[in-house]
Amino acid sequence: MSRSRVMRLGFLSLLLICFLVWLFHSIYLSNSTMSLEKTFKADHSFSGRIVVTVSDAKTGNDQILIDLDHGEVSDSPNLQFESTLKAGHIDTCWGIVEVKSPSLDFVVTCSNGGGTNWSARNLLSVLKSRSNEQIQQWTIEQNWKVCGLVWSTDSRSVGVLLEKERTDFGLMGLVSAASGHPILLETFKVVVYAVESDRKLRLPVIRKDSPSGWASINWIQ
């Protein structure tokens, strides 16, 4: 067998291997997304509905509705709601951010602890606005970052949108990384904290491995 023929067969074999790796990776991502939990145990300390809007390079904009009263997570692309942006809401937490509650004498501070350093853990504190007395403090779990924060409409709870990122090592991800533009995959989830007690509600992951994903959070009744 000639050397050129061997090289062609080797090249074709490499392409086949790359295709199989890409196919396996695509099937894995599809199954992992489809298997996300859609229910959770409701805690009557928390009520209302939370809407997370996710935007990514693959699916565009999606709306995910979290029903705290019934313990359900659902896709709600046509849901119409009024944004709480002017009533204690942020979409990021770089440096130190303060957000005043819409109806009570509380303010929550969000600190990422290290600028753009993803190894630093976010810290949330709830203070009384007038006296500056701290009444709550929560440390976000390792490898997760605060990317959104919203007060409940009665200012009794805080909904925290968290993200975790990793580099895509699929076929297209490797090609993009080789060109100096790695694709970041974002995973999102929500944790709800009670301001005047130690109760908290950990909700299921709502979006996994969203390419170049971005998300925002709102609390509606």
CYANA upper distance limits for C-alpha pairs under 8 A (distance plus 0.5 A):
  1 MET  CA      5 ARG  CA      7.13
  1 MET  CA      6 VAL  CA      7.40
  2 SER  CA      6 VAL  CA      6.90
  3 ARG  CA      7 MET  CA      6.73
  4 SER  CA      8 ARG  CA      6.71
  5 ARG  CA      9 LEU  CA      6.69
  6 VAL  CA     10 GLY  CA      6.57
  7 MET  CA     11 PHE  CA      6.58
  8 ARG  CA     12 LEU  CA      6.64
  9 LEU  CA     13 SER  CA      6.54
 10 GLY  CA     14 LEU  CA      6.67
 11 PHE  CA     15 LEU  CA      6.78
 12 LEU  CA     16 LEU  CA      6.68
 13 SER  CA     17 ILE  CA      6.68
 14 LEU  CA     18 CYS  CA      6.67
 15 LEU  CA     19 PHE  CA      6.62
 16 LEU  CA     20 LEU  CA      6.70
 17 ILE  CA     21 VAL  CA      6.66
 18 CYS  CA     22 TRP  CA      6.62
 18 CYS  CA    171 LEU  CA      7.10
 19 PHE  CA     23 LEU  CA      6.54
 19 PHE  CA    171 LEU  CA      8.20
 20 LEU  CA     24 PHE  CA      6.57
 21 VAL  CA     25 HIS  CA      6.57
 21 VAL  CA    170 GLY  CA      7.74
 21 VAL  CA    171 LEU  CA      7.58
 22 TRP  CA     26 SER  CA      6.56
 22 TRP  CA    170 GLY  CA      6.23
 22 TRP  CA    171 LEU  CA      5.68
 22 TRP  CA    172 MET  CA      8.41
 23 LEU  CA     27 ILE  CA      6.67
 24 PHE  CA     28 TYR  CA      6.57
 25 HIS  CA     29 LEU  CA      6.71
 25 HIS  CA    170 GLY  CA      6.60
 26 SER  CA     30 SER  CA      6.62
 27 ILE  CA     31 ASN  CA      6.58
 28 TYR  CA     32 SER  CA      6.51
 29 LEU  CA     33 THR  CA      6.63
 29 LEU  CA    209 ASP  CA      7.91
 30 SER  CA     34 MET  CA      6.68
 31 ASN  CA     35 SER  CA      6.53
 32 SER  CA     36 LEU  CA      7.22
 32 SER  CA    208 LYS  CA      7.89
 33 THR  CA    207 ARG  CA      7.46
 33 THR  CA    208 LYS  CA      6.47
 36 LEU  CA    204 PRO  CA      8.02
 36 LEU  CA    205 VAL  CA      7.25
 36 LEU  CA    206 ILE  CA      7.40
 36 LEU  CA    207 ARG  CA      8.27
 37 GLU  CA     73 VAL  CA      8.37
 37 GLU  CA    204 PRO  CA      6.58
 37 GLU  CA    205 VAL  CA      7.85
 37 GLU  CA    206 ILE  CA      8.35
 38 LYS  CA     72 GLU  CA      6.34
 38 LYS  CA     73 VAL  CA      5.24
 38 LYS  CA     74 SER  CA      7.12
 38 LYS  CA    204 PRO  CA      8.06
 39 THR  CA     71 GLY  CA      5.98
 39 THR  CA     72 GLU  CA      5.02
 39 THR  CA     73 VAL  CA      6.42
 39 THR  CA    204 PRO  CA      8.36
 40 PHE  CA     71 GLY  CA      5.36
 40 PHE  CA     72 GLU  CA      6.84
 40 PHE  CA    203 LEU  CA      7.30
 40 PHE  CA    204 PRO  CA      7.66
 41 LYS  CA     71 GLY  CA      6.06
 42 ALA  CA     68 LEU  CA      6.54
 42 ALA  CA     69 ASP  CA      6.69
 42 ALA  CA     70 HIS  CA      6.68
 42 ALA  CA     71 GLY  CA      5.14
 43 ASP  CA     68 LEU  CA      7.95
 43 ASP  CA     69 ASP  CA      8.09
 43 ASP  CA    201 LEU  CA      7.75
 44 HIS  CA     69 ASP  CA      7.38
 45 SER  CA    194 ALA  CA      8.19
 45 SER  CA    199 ARG  CA      8.33
 46 PHE  CA     68 LEU  CA      6.92
 46 PHE  CA     69 ASP  CA      7.88
 46 PHE  CA    157 SER  CA      7.78
 46 PHE  CA    192 VAL  CA      8.47
 46 PHE  CA    194 ALA  CA      8.26
 47 SER  CA     68 LEU  CA      5.78
 47 SER  CA     69 ASP  CA      5.81
 48 GLY  CA     67 ASP  CA      7.08
 48 GLY  CA     68 LEU  CA      6.21
 48 GLY  CA     69 ASP  CA      6.82
 48 GLY  CA    219 TRP  CA      7.82
 48 GLY  CA    220 ILE  CA      6.74
 48 GLY  CA    221 GLN  CA      5.22
 49 ARG  CA     65 LEU  CA      7.40
 49 ARG  CA     66 ILE  CA      6.10
 49 ARG  CA     67 ASP  CA      5.20
 49 ARG  CA     68 LEU  CA      6.25
 49 ARG  CA     69 ASP  CA      8.17
 49 ARG  CA    219 TRP  CA      6.41
 49 ARG  CA    220 ILE  CA      5.72
 49 ARG  CA    221 GLN  CA      6.18
 50 ILE  CA     65 LEU  CA      6.45
 50 ILE  CA     66 ILE  CA      5.50
 50 ILE  CA     67 ASP  CA      7.14
 50 ILE  CA     68 LEU  CA      8.08
 50 ILE  CA    217 ILE  CA      7.56
 50 ILE  CA    218 ASN  CA      6.19
 50 ILE  CA    219 TRP  CA      4.93
 50 ILE  CA    220 ILE  CA      6.47
 51 VAL  CA     63 GLN  CA      7.15
 51 VAL  CA     64 ILE  CA      6.18
 51 VAL  CA     65 LEU  CA      5.21
 51 VAL  CA     66 ILE  CA      6.69
 51 VAL  CA    217 ILE  CA      6.29
 51 VAL  CA    218 ASN  CA      5.67
 51 VAL  CA    219 TRP  CA      6.74
 51 VAL  CA    220 ILE  CA      7.86
 52 VAL  CA     63 GLN  CA      6.29
 52 VAL  CA     64 ILE  CA      5.66
 52 VAL  CA     65 LEU  CA      7.08
 52 VAL  CA     66 ILE  CA      8.46
 52 VAL  CA    215 ALA  CA      7.16
 52 VAL  CA    216 SER  CA      6.14
 52 VAL  CA    217 ILE  CA      5.03
 52 VAL  CA    218 ASN  CA      6.96
 53 THR  CA     61 ASN  CA      7.32
 53 THR  CA     62 ASP  CA      6.17
 53 THR  CA     63 GLN  CA      5.01
 53 THR  CA     64 ILE  CA      6.81
 53 THR  CA    215 ALA  CA      5.89
 53 THR  CA    216 SER  CA      5.83
 53 THR  CA    217 ILE  CA      6.97
 54 VAL  CA     60 GLY  CA      8.41
 54 VAL  CA     61 ASN  CA      6.14
 54 VAL  CA     62 ASP  CA      5.68
 54 VAL  CA     63 GLN  CA      6.83
 54 VAL  CA     64 ILE  CA      8.25
 54 VAL  CA    213 GLY  CA      7.38
 54 VAL  CA    214 TRP  CA      6.28
 54 VAL  CA    215 ALA  CA      4.81
 54 VAL  CA    216 SER  CA      7.28
 55 SER  CA     59 THR  CA      7.75
 55 SER  CA     60 GLY  CA      5.65
 55 SER  CA     61 ASN  CA      4.82
 55 SER  CA     62 ASP  CA      6.82
 55 SER  CA    213 GLY  CA      6.14
 55 SER  CA    214 TRP  CA      5.75
 55 SER  CA    215 ALA  CA      6.62
 56 ASP  CA     60 GLY  CA      5.70
 56 ASP  CA     61 ASN  CA      7.31
 56 ASP  CA    210 SER  CA      6.68
 56 ASP  CA    211 PRO  CA      6.27
 56 ASP  CA    212 SER  CA      6.09
 56 ASP  CA    213 GLY  CA      4.73
 56 ASP  CA    214 TRP  CA      6.80
 57 ALA  CA    210 SER  CA      8.50
 57 ALA  CA    211 PRO  CA      6.35
 57 ALA  CA    212 SER  CA      6.54
 57 ALA  CA    213 GLY  CA      7.45
 58 LYS  CA    210 SER  CA      8.27
 58 LYS  CA    211 PRO  CA      7.15
 62 ASP  CA     75 ASP  CA      7.97
 62 ASP  CA     76 SER  CA      8.19
 62 ASP  CA     77 PRO  CA      6.43
 63 GLN  CA     75 ASP  CA      6.49
 63 GLN  CA     76 SER  CA      5.85
 63 GLN  CA     77 PRO  CA      5.64
 63 GLN  CA     78 ASN  CA      8.48
 63 GLN  CA     79 LEU  CA      8.08
 64 ILE  CA     73 VAL  CA      7.49
 64 ILE  CA     74 SER  CA      6.26
 64 ILE  CA     75 ASP  CA      5.13
 64 ILE  CA     76 SER  CA      6.16
 64 ILE  CA     77 PRO  CA      8.06
 64 ILE  CA    206 ILE  CA      8.03
 65 LEU  CA     73 VAL  CA      6.21
 65 LEU  CA     74 SER  CA      5.77
 65 LEU  CA     75 ASP  CA      6.58
 65 LEU  CA     76 SER  CA      6.52
 66 ILE  CA     71 GLY  CA      8.02
 66 ILE  CA     72 GLU  CA      6.47
 66 ILE  CA     73 VAL  CA      5.14
 66 ILE  CA     74 SER  CA      7.19
 67 ASP  CA     71 GLY  CA      6.20
 67 ASP  CA     72 GLU  CA      5.69
 67 ASP  CA     73 VAL  CA      6.83
 68 LEU  CA     72 GLU  CA      7.53
 73 VAL  CA    206 ILE  CA      8.30
 81 PHE  CA    220 ILE  CA      7.77
 82 GLU  CA    220 ILE  CA      8.16
 83 SER  CA    218 ASN  CA      6.83
 84 THR  CA     88 GLY  CA      7.43
 84 THR  CA     89 HIS  CA      6.87
 84 THR  CA    150 VAL  CA      8.26
 84 THR  CA    218 ASN  CA      6.49
 84 THR  CA    219 TRP  CA      7.41
 84 THR  CA    220 ILE  CA      8.41
 85 LEU  CA     89 HIS  CA      5.52
 85 LEU  CA     90 ILE  CA      7.63
 85 LEU  CA    218 ASN  CA      8.24
 87 ALA  CA    100 LYS  CA      8.38
 87 ALA  CA    101 SER  CA      7.49
 87 ALA  CA    102 PRO  CA      5.56
 87 ALA  CA    151 TRP  CA      8.17
 88 GLY  CA     99 VAL  CA      5.84
 88 GLY  CA    100 LYS  CA      6.04
 88 GLY  CA    101 SER  CA      5.96
 88 GLY  CA    102 PRO  CA      6.44
 88 GLY  CA    150 VAL  CA      6.47
 88 GLY  CA    151 TRP  CA      6.32
 89 HIS  CA     99 VAL  CA      7.28
 89 HIS  CA    148 GLY  CA      7.96
 89 HIS  CA    149 LEU  CA      6.04
 89 HIS  CA    150 VAL  CA      4.98
 89 HIS  CA    151 TRP  CA      7.22
 89 HIS  CA    217 ILE  CA      8.48
 89 HIS  CA    218 ASN  CA      8.05
 90 ILE  CA     99 VAL  CA      8.05
 90 ILE  CA    148 GLY  CA      5.94
 90 ILE  CA    149 LEU  CA      5.74
 90 ILE  CA    150 VAL  CA      7.19
 91 ASP  CA    147 CYS  CA      6.16
 91 ASP  CA    148 GLY  CA      4.77
 91 ASP  CA    149 LEU  CA      7.10
 91 ASP  CA    215 ALA  CA      8.20
 91 ASP  CA    216 SER  CA      6.11
 91 ASP  CA    217 ILE  CA      7.89
 92 THR  CA    146 VAL  CA      7.24
 92 THR  CA    147 CYS  CA      4.93
 92 THR  CA    148 GLY  CA      5.84
 92 THR  CA    149 LEU  CA      8.25
 93 CYS  CA     97 VAL  CA      6.74
 93 CYS  CA    110 CYS  CA      6.66
 93 CYS  CA    111 SER  CA      7.05
 93 CYS  CA    112 ASN  CA      6.76
 93 CYS  CA    146 VAL  CA      6.52
 93 CYS  CA    147 CYS  CA      6.53
 93 CYS  CA    148 GLY  CA      7.76
 94 TRP  CA    111 SER  CA      7.41
 94 TRP  CA    112 ASN  CA      6.34
 94 TRP  CA    115 GLY  CA      6.67
 94 TRP  CA    116 THR  CA      8.02
 95 GLY  CA    110 CYS  CA      8.49
 95 GLY  CA    111 SER  CA      6.15
 95 GLY  CA    112 ASN  CA      6.23
 95 GLY  CA    113 GLY  CA      7.46
 95 GLY  CA    114 GLY  CA      7.86
 95 GLY  CA    115 GLY  CA      6.24
 96 ILE  CA    109 THR  CA      7.24
 96 ILE  CA    110 CYS  CA      6.08
 96 ILE  CA    111 SER  CA      4.90
 96 ILE  CA    112 ASN  CA      7.37
 97 VAL  CA    109 THR  CA      5.99
 97 VAL  CA    110 CYS  CA      5.58
 97 VAL  CA    111 SER  CA      6.95
 98 GLU  CA    107 VAL  CA      7.08
 98 GLU  CA    108 VAL  CA      6.23
 98 GLU  CA    109 THR  CA      4.89
 98 GLU  CA    110 CYS  CA      6.92
 99 VAL  CA    107 VAL  CA      6.00
 99 VAL  CA    108 VAL  CA      5.80
 99 VAL  CA    109 THR  CA      6.87
100 LYS  CA    105 ASP  CA      8.41
100 LYS  CA    106 PHE  CA      6.58
100 LYS  CA    107 VAL  CA      4.69
100 LYS  CA    108 VAL  CA      6.89
100 LYS  CA    129 SER  CA      8.37
101 SER  CA    105 ASP  CA      7.44
101 SER  CA    106 PHE  CA      5.97
101 SER  CA    107 VAL  CA      6.19
101 SER  CA    108 VAL  CA      8.11
101 SER  CA    151 TRP  CA      6.73
101 SER  CA    155 SER  CA      6.21
102 PRO  CA    151 TRP  CA      7.92
102 PRO  CA    153 THR  CA      7.61
102 PRO  CA    154 ASP  CA      8.21
102 PRO  CA    155 SER  CA      6.94
103 SER  CA    153 THR  CA      8.23
103 SER  CA    154 ASP  CA      7.04
103 SER  CA    155 SER  CA      6.53
104 LEU  CA    154 ASP  CA      8.44
104 LEU  CA    155 SER  CA      6.63
105 ASP  CA    128 LYS  CA      6.22
105 ASP  CA    129 SER  CA      5.89
105 ASP  CA    130 ARG  CA      7.69
106 PHE  CA    126 VAL  CA      7.19
106 PHE  CA    127 LEU  CA      6.17
106 PHE  CA    128 LYS  CA      5.12
106 PHE  CA    129 SER  CA      5.70
106 PHE  CA    155 SER  CA      8.43
107 VAL  CA    126 VAL  CA      6.20
107 VAL  CA    127 LEU  CA      5.82
107 VAL  CA    128 LYS  CA      6.77
107 VAL  CA    129 SER  CA      6.25
108 VAL  CA    124 LEU  CA      7.29
108 VAL  CA    125 SER  CA      5.99
108 VAL  CA    126 VAL  CA      4.83
108 VAL  CA    127 LEU  CA      6.73
109 THR  CA    124 LEU  CA      6.13
109 THR  CA    125 SER  CA      5.71
109 THR  CA    126 VAL  CA      6.93
109 THR  CA    127 LEU  CA      8.40
110 CYS  CA    122 ASN  CA      7.59
110 CYS  CA    123 LEU  CA      6.42
110 CYS  CA    124 LEU  CA      5.23
110 CYS  CA    125 SER  CA      7.26
111 SER  CA    122 ASN  CA      6.11
111 SER  CA    123 LEU  CA      5.77
111 SER  CA    124 LEU  CA      7.02
112 ASN  CA    120 ALA  CA      7.22
112 ASN  CA    121 ARG  CA      6.83
112 ASN  CA    122 ASN  CA      4.82
112 ASN  CA    123 LEU  CA      6.96
112 ASN  CA    145 LYS  CA      8.11
112 ASN  CA    146 VAL  CA      8.25
113 GLY  CA    120 ALA  CA      6.11
113 GLY  CA    121 ARG  CA      6.81
113 GLY  CA    122 ASN  CA      6.49
113 GLY  CA    123 LEU  CA      7.71
114 GLY  CA    118 TRP  CA      8.11
114 GLY  CA    120 ALA  CA      5.96
118 TRP  CA    143 ASN  CA      7.58
118 TRP  CA    145 LYS  CA      8.02
119 SER  CA    142 GLN  CA      8.27
119 SER  CA    143 ASN  CA      7.21
121 ARG  CA    139 THR  CA      7.54
121 ARG  CA    140 ILE  CA      6.64
121 ARG  CA    141 GLU  CA      7.54
121 ARG  CA    142 GLN  CA      6.70
121 ARG  CA    143 ASN  CA      7.92
121 ARG  CA    144 TRP  CA      8.04
121 ARG  CA    145 LYS  CA      7.67
122 ASN  CA    139 THR  CA      6.66
122 ASN  CA    140 ILE  CA      5.85
122 ASN  CA    145 LYS  CA      6.72
122 ASN  CA    146 VAL  CA      7.20
123 LEU  CA    137 GLN  CA      7.79
123 LEU  CA    138 TRP  CA      6.47
123 LEU  CA    139 THR  CA      5.24
123 LEU  CA    140 ILE  CA      6.68
124 LEU  CA    137 GLN  CA      6.08
124 LEU  CA    138 TRP  CA      5.60
124 LEU  CA    139 THR  CA      6.85
124 LEU  CA    140 ILE  CA      8.22
125 SER  CA    134 GLN  CA      7.51
125 SER  CA    135 ILE  CA      8.26
125 SER  CA    136 GLN  CA      6.13
125 SER  CA    137 GLN  CA      4.74
125 SER  CA    138 TRP  CA      6.87
126 VAL  CA    134 GLN  CA      6.37
126 VAL  CA    135 ILE  CA      6.28
126 VAL  CA    136 GLN  CA      5.51
126 VAL  CA    137 GLN  CA      6.77
126 VAL  CA    195 VAL  CA      7.77
127 LEU  CA    132 ASN  CA      5.94
127 LEU  CA    133 GLU  CA      5.80
127 LEU  CA    134 GLN  CA      4.81
127 LEU  CA    135 ILE  CA      6.26
127 LEU  CA    136 GLN  CA      7.71
128 LYS  CA    132 ASN  CA      5.52
128 LYS  CA    133 GLU  CA      5.75
128 LYS  CA    134 GLN  CA      7.02
128 LYS  CA    135 ILE  CA      7.82
129 SER  CA    133 GLU  CA      8.30
135 ILE  CA    195 VAL  CA      8.28
135 ILE  CA    196 GLU  CA      7.94
136 GLN  CA    195 VAL  CA      7.20
136 GLN  CA    196 GLU  CA      8.15
140 ILE  CA    144 TRP  CA      7.26
140 ILE  CA    145 LYS  CA      7.70
140 ILE  CA    146 VAL  CA      8.33
143 ASN  CA    164 LYS  CA      6.77
144 TRP  CA    162 LEU  CA      6.54
144 TRP  CA    163 GLU  CA      6.03
144 TRP  CA    164 LYS  CA      5.43
145 LYS  CA    162 LEU  CA      5.85
145 LYS  CA    163 GLU  CA      5.84
145 LYS  CA    164 LYS  CA      6.96
146 VAL  CA    160 VAL  CA      7.25
146 VAL  CA    161 LEU  CA      6.42
146 VAL  CA    162 LEU  CA      5.17
146 VAL  CA    163 GLU  CA      7.00
147 CYS  CA    160 VAL  CA      8.36
147 CYS  CA    161 LEU  CA      6.17
147 CYS  CA    162 LEU  CA      6.07
147 CYS  CA    163 GLU  CA      6.81
147 CYS  CA    215 ALA  CA      7.94
147 CYS  CA    216 SER  CA      7.95
148 GLY  CA    160 VAL  CA      6.40
148 GLY  CA    161 LEU  CA      5.16
148 GLY  CA    162 LEU  CA      7.43
148 GLY  CA    215 ALA  CA      8.14
148 GLY  CA    216 SER  CA      6.26
148 GLY  CA    217 ILE  CA      6.41
149 LEU  CA    158 VAL  CA      7.61
149 LEU  CA    159 GLY  CA      6.32
149 LEU  CA    160 VAL  CA      5.19
149 LEU  CA    161 LEU  CA      6.54
149 LEU  CA    217 ILE  CA      7.25
150 VAL  CA    158 VAL  CA      6.30
150 VAL  CA    159 GLY  CA      5.70
150 VAL  CA    160 VAL  CA      7.11
150 VAL  CA    217 ILE  CA      7.15
150 VAL  CA    218 ASN  CA      6.68
150 VAL  CA    219 TRP  CA      7.11
151 TRP  CA    155 SER  CA      6.17
151 TRP  CA    156 ARG  CA      8.19
151 TRP  CA    157 SER  CA      6.57
151 TRP  CA    158 VAL  CA      5.12
151 TRP  CA    159 GLY  CA      6.72
151 TRP  CA    219 TRP  CA      7.58
152 SER  CA    156 ARG  CA      6.87
152 SER  CA    157 SER  CA      5.82
152 SER  CA    158 VAL  CA      6.46
152 SER  CA    159 GLY  CA      7.66
152 SER  CA    219 TRP  CA      6.34
152 SER  CA    220 ILE  CA      8.23
153 THR  CA    219 TRP  CA      7.56
153 THR  CA    220 ILE  CA      7.74
153 THR  CA    221 GLN  CA      8.08
156 ARG  CA    194 ALA  CA      6.69
156 ARG  CA    195 VAL  CA      6.04
156 ARG  CA    196 GLU  CA      7.56
157 SER  CA    192 VAL  CA      7.33
157 SER  CA    193 TYR  CA      6.06
157 SER  CA    194 ALA  CA      4.99
157 SER  CA    195 VAL  CA      5.81
158 VAL  CA    192 VAL  CA      6.20
158 VAL  CA    193 TYR  CA      5.75
158 VAL  CA    194 ALA  CA      7.06
158 VAL  CA    195 VAL  CA      7.51
159 GLY  CA    190 VAL  CA      7.31
159 GLY  CA    191 VAL  CA      6.52
159 GLY  CA    192 VAL  CA      4.97
159 GLY  CA    193 TYR  CA      6.99
159 GLY  CA    219 TRP  CA      8.21
160 VAL  CA    190 VAL  CA      6.05
160 VAL  CA    191 VAL  CA      5.80
160 VAL  CA    192 VAL  CA      6.62
160 VAL  CA    193 TYR  CA      8.41
161 LEU  CA    188 PHE  CA      7.56
161 LEU  CA    189 LYS  CA      6.50
161 LEU  CA    190 VAL  CA      5.13
161 LEU  CA    191 VAL  CA      7.24
161 LEU  CA    216 SER  CA      8.00
161 LEU  CA    217 ILE  CA      7.07
162 LEU  CA    188 PHE  CA      6.10
162 LEU  CA    189 LYS  CA      5.86
162 LEU  CA    190 VAL  CA      6.44
162 LEU  CA    191 VAL  CA      8.19
163 GLU  CA    186 GLU  CA      6.85
163 GLU  CA    187 THR  CA      5.94
163 GLU  CA    188 PHE  CA      5.07
163 GLU  CA    189 LYS  CA      7.14
164 LYS  CA    186 GLU  CA      6.18
164 LYS  CA    187 THR  CA      5.67
164 LYS  CA    188 PHE  CA      7.16
165 GLU  CA    184 LEU  CA      6.85
165 GLU  CA    185 LEU  CA      5.96
165 GLU  CA    186 GLU  CA      5.02
165 GLU  CA    187 THR  CA      6.77
165 GLU  CA    209 ASP  CA      8.29
166 ARG  CA    184 LEU  CA      6.20
166 ARG  CA    185 LEU  CA      5.85
166 ARG  CA    186 GLU  CA      7.26
166 ARG  CA    209 ASP  CA      8.50
167 THR  CA    173 GLY  CA      8.10
167 THR  CA    182 PRO  CA      7.14
167 THR  CA    183 ILE  CA      6.41
167 THR  CA    184 LEU  CA      5.19
167 THR  CA    185 LEU  CA      6.45
168 ASP  CA    173 GLY  CA      5.32
168 ASP  CA    174 LEU  CA      7.72
168 ASP  CA    182 PRO  CA      7.65
168 ASP  CA    183 ILE  CA      5.97
168 ASP  CA    184 LEU  CA      6.43
168 ASP  CA    185 LEU  CA      6.61
169 PHE  CA    173 GLY  CA      5.51
169 PHE  CA    174 LEU  CA      5.87
170 GLY  CA    174 LEU  CA      6.48
171 LEU  CA    175 VAL  CA      6.83
172 MET  CA    176 SER  CA      6.55
173 GLY  CA    177 ALA  CA      6.48
173 GLY  CA    182 PRO  CA      6.71
173 GLY  CA    183 ILE  CA      6.13
174 LEU  CA    178 ALA  CA      6.53
174 LEU  CA    182 PRO  CA      7.92
175 VAL  CA    179 SER  CA      6.94
176 SER  CA    180 GLY  CA      6.97
176 SER  CA    181 HIS  CA      5.62
176 SER  CA    182 PRO  CA      5.63
176 SER  CA    183 ILE  CA      7.16
177 ALA  CA    181 HIS  CA      5.59
177 ALA  CA    182 PRO  CA      4.47
177 ALA  CA    183 ILE  CA      7.55
178 ALA  CA    182 PRO  CA      8.13
183 ILE  CA    211 PRO  CA      7.12
183 ILE  CA    212 SER  CA      7.07
184 LEU  CA    211 PRO  CA      6.40
184 LEU  CA    212 SER  CA      5.88
184 LEU  CA    213 GLY  CA      8.44
185 LEU  CA    208 LYS  CA      8.45
185 LEU  CA    209 ASP  CA      5.02
185 LEU  CA    210 SER  CA      5.53
185 LEU  CA    211 PRO  CA      5.02
185 LEU  CA    212 SER  CA      6.39
185 LEU  CA    213 GLY  CA      7.33
186 GLU  CA    207 ARG  CA      8.47
186 GLU  CA    208 LYS  CA      7.07
186 GLU  CA    209 ASP  CA      5.37
186 GLU  CA    210 SER  CA      5.31
186 GLU  CA    211 PRO  CA      6.84
186 GLU  CA    212 SER  CA      7.19
186 GLU  CA    213 GLY  CA      6.03
186 GLU  CA    214 TRP  CA      8.28
187 THR  CA    205 VAL  CA      7.88
187 THR  CA    206 ILE  CA      8.35
187 THR  CA    207 ARG  CA      6.04
187 THR  CA    208 LYS  CA      4.81
187 THR  CA    209 ASP  CA      5.60
187 THR  CA    210 SER  CA      6.75
188 PHE  CA    205 VAL  CA      6.45
188 PHE  CA    206 ILE  CA      6.38
188 PHE  CA    207 ARG  CA      5.77
188 PHE  CA    208 LYS  CA      7.00
188 PHE  CA    215 ALA  CA      8.46
189 LYS  CA    203 LEU  CA      7.18
189 LYS  CA    204 PRO  CA      6.85
189 LYS  CA    205 VAL  CA      4.97
189 LYS  CA    206 ILE  CA      5.92
189 LYS  CA    207 ARG  CA      7.64
190 VAL  CA    202 ARG  CA      7.26
190 VAL  CA    203 LEU  CA      6.12
190 VAL  CA    204 PRO  CA      7.95
190 VAL  CA    205 VAL  CA      7.89
190 VAL  CA    206 ILE  CA      8.39
191 VAL  CA    200 LYS  CA      7.63
191 VAL  CA    201 LEU  CA      6.23
191 VAL  CA    202 ARG  CA      5.22
191 VAL  CA    203 LEU  CA      6.38
192 VAL  CA    200 LYS  CA      6.02
192 VAL  CA    201 LEU  CA      5.51
192 VAL  CA    202 ARG  CA      7.08
192 VAL  CA    203 LEU  CA      8.40
193 TYR  CA    198 ASP  CA      8.24
193 TYR  CA    199 ARG  CA      6.80
193 TYR  CA    200 LYS  CA      4.90
193 TYR  CA    201 LEU  CA      7.00
194 ALA  CA    198 ASP  CA      6.98
194 ALA  CA    199 ARG  CA      5.97
194 ALA  CA    200 LYS  CA      6.48
